Amino acid sequence: MYADDIALILECLEKVPGVLADLKWCGEFIGLSLNLNKMVVFDQNCHKDYHYHGITVTGNPVKYLGTYVGAGNSPVDKNLDQVVSKMKHTAQKWRHHNMSLFARVVVFKSMIFSQIVHMLNTSYIPMRTVEFLQKFTNDFLWRGKPKLILRLFRINLSLEV
């Protein structure tokens, strides 16, 4: 049996062999082993991929638990592009159904917006993406037509409940 998705934060690459030895030792008792072929180390100072003790070391964003992590804005942009594309695809499938406003809200919250909630809680989201999400939400809920309920009225109603 293999252990999946382990994140280790180390001060330097020189500690990797010791940590691997400790994990191997623990794995013998638990029954888990590491697949070094699938293991990737992210090093923000790395400019060219290389192998270190059988592990790939890279400076490129690395996918961990479905989310790209790394230095700079490129992982955030990559994650956002991927999620927004999925949201658009899901919305397109539901757009042509003749649903009430309530049904559109339920579909949007449960099947479309839920795809980006994790990222909104764990990553920096650029203002351009926030503005896109506001427009995307309004277009889906109101089918591209002018809003029938003022935004302030909706906010006030939700605060009173």
Helices and strands as residue ranges (DSSP letters): G 13-15, H 16-30, E 40-42, E 50-52, E 55-58, E 62-64, E 67-69, H 74-95, H 101-107, I 108-112, G 113-115, H 117-122, H 127-142, H 151-160
